[in-house]
Amino acid sequence: MDSDLVTWNVILDTCSSPLAAAPGSSASCWLSFWQRATVHFSCVGLWGLQGKLLSCAALGSKGLECLTPGLWFADGWRSDQKGSFEISKIRNIRFERVSWSLACMASSRELLPVSQSAPEESAWRCPRKMPALSRVVPPLALAATALSLLALILAIVALAKPAPQTEPWTQDPMASLPPLTGVNAGGWLNLEDWFFSGVTGRNVMSLVNRGQGACLPPAVLTMDDYWPSEGFLTMRLNQSRGPAFTAEAFEAHRRSFIGEEARSSEKAHGHCHLFSCALGVALPKSPSGEDFQGMASLKLQLLRLPLHWAAFADALAPIDHELYGKHNPDEDTAIVPDPYYNGLAAFATVPRKWLASQLRKAAQNNLRVVLDLHAFPGGAANGTYNGVWPSPPAFWKEKSNVGNRSVALKDAGLMVVKAMVQWVEGLDDTARGAVAGVTVMNEPAHMNQGSAFASEADILQWLSDASNMFRQSKLPGMSVKLYMQLIGTAFRDFDGTVVPWFHKTFSSQEQSKWAVADLHFYIAWGGCDGRVISGGGFACDDPLDEIRQKIDGCVKSFTQDFRKNFGGLRAVTEFSTGTFQDARFACQDRRVLEAFLQVQADAYKAADIQPFFWTWRMPHGPIFERGWSLRWLAGLELPAQVTCPPPGHSF
């Protein structure tokens, strides 16, 4: 990376505020520097300052060459009496492919020069003009300032750990992705810690109880400790920052992680976000501004959308009306406790009016959605996605700890399923037409095989009861399918127990029309995995033909068993190119990953199985992107706007 570190002292007299926008619109401003260069910035300050360089220009004949937007992160700016800014500390600065690097800042109303007062939001506009030369800092003082700043920058850059490389193969993405049916929107409306592990991520399924979650951008950029699951994160934020901030933080994540553009809550709710109000900044446009369009460009047809039970939390109002029945489920993001782990875990509800709008956006891009209930009260599986991990799954044997304590969590789960089915039935034609299917429970009782936290009979009975709710609804007649997700880790003898149950529960006609047998298949665990260390099914530097042959044998063994056991509609709603669960030792070579994806896609097509890639994107878990982000593999991902530092650190 060829970059000359050059520091400019920023002269702020030309702008009453560097953030030239009210909440809800992009911020831009022309800032003047003593070299007479100007830069056009999009700035945001969410509990720590950050900015993104969009373009460069110079007034002189020698222009600034910006090949790729450069990112920087800083905090600790303070103003002096003269209206210019002095750096008190810079913790991490990242410059990428920029021939001239800038030490600049994004400000907030608290950081304005003390001689100025914060203007009204409607007046936050920066004049696009250069200052008179007489207003530039005297040369000697400027030189001293520049030298001291340059020394500071060089010292910090020399000591700082380089930011992880999260840029996709923009110069050479996968030549062509094989045809896939669908993709998952993991990490959007049901969080998993490893998606947000920042620079310290390691395992696809966390192995230590503290978890790997280090942030929840864009509102929560740093934390005091790692978070293991969504329920724990929500409870910690609720206890430390309050329910209003917690709700706003989840809204900001949901609007920016996937969608067409980030929208301020001024548009949605008639007021600005807490952090945008406090700092006087606008939310940035989503880095995923073309997500649905990007999926459509890859000729994907289906989007599987994982949801947690709190998307339908009002269904639990009969258990405790005070906790679950007082919010407006169409409009509000409310913080509600888990009914069993009520002192440890909480969740932010998903406003259903907004959720329906996402269905319509999908429809506009010729995508249909599979609504997947991924997490249940008390935890119905053993994994970080269950919402209450590392607490043991309580769903199958326990009762509510709030309100009516005679209600079994299994019954609470059926209340949630019923509410989802009824909601889909009542959608407008466009939104309902976008729903291709529903999943009543993701990976039911995953990992039960070794720990027996659930009775196998109870698992199958619950799935039968939930399936009956679907069968008796209007959905089968509305071209909505039931994706019956089943997982071998829940049963001692899957073929001898689950397969007969499936054929007894669903008639041949139902299996050919709407009852989809749904399995997951990951090579990152087991004897087919690929590693750069010993112990796997193959080594990452083995001859490519040998790797293909190994993968082909493993995948075809799975697909052949799948076809033998289930003769009707079939889907694999989760698979990936992750070759090993410990991402540090997984294969990284593009050719290996291309082979990994192509062989699986070919096998699923030959066996008439719908494949859904896990997942669409994970920009805040950069070590996992090669194996688990379809958007990254396709060369559509942007460099992350923020890099989540380890807990206890800040930018």
Buried (B, 14 or more C-beta within 10 A) or exposed (E): EEBEBBBBBBBBBBBBBBBBBBBBBBBBBBBBBBBBBBBBBBBBBBBBBBBBBBEBEBEEEEEBEBEEBBBBBBBBBEBEEBBBBBBEEBBBBBBBBBBBBBBBBBBBBEBBBEEBEBBEBEEBBBEEEBBEEEEBBEEEEBEEBBEBBBEBBEEBBEEEEEBBEBBBBEEEBBEEBBBBBBBBBBBBBBBBBBBBBBBBBBBBBBEEEBBBBBBBBBBBBBBEEBBBBBBBBBBBBBEEBEBEBBBBBBBBBBBBBBBBBBBBBBEBBEEBBBBBBBBBBBBBBBBBBBBBBBBBEBEBBBBBBBBBBBBBBBBBBBBBEEBBBEBEBEEBBBBBBBBBBBEBBBBBBBBBEBBBBBBBBBBBBEBBBBBBBBBBBBBBBBBBBBBBBBBBBBBBBBBBBBBBEEBBBBBBBBBBBBBBBBBBBEBEEEBBBBBBBBBBBBBBBBBBBEEEBBBBEBBBEBBBBBBEBBBEBEBBEBBBBBBBBBBBBBBEEBEEBBBEBBBEBBEEEBBEBBBBBBBBBBBBEEEBBBBBEEEBBBBBEBEEEEBBBBBBEBBBEBBEBBBEBBEBBBBBBBBBBBBBBBBEBBBBBBEBBBBBBBBBBBBBBEBEBBBBBBBBBBBBBBBBBBBBBBBBBBBBBBBBBBBBBBBEBBB
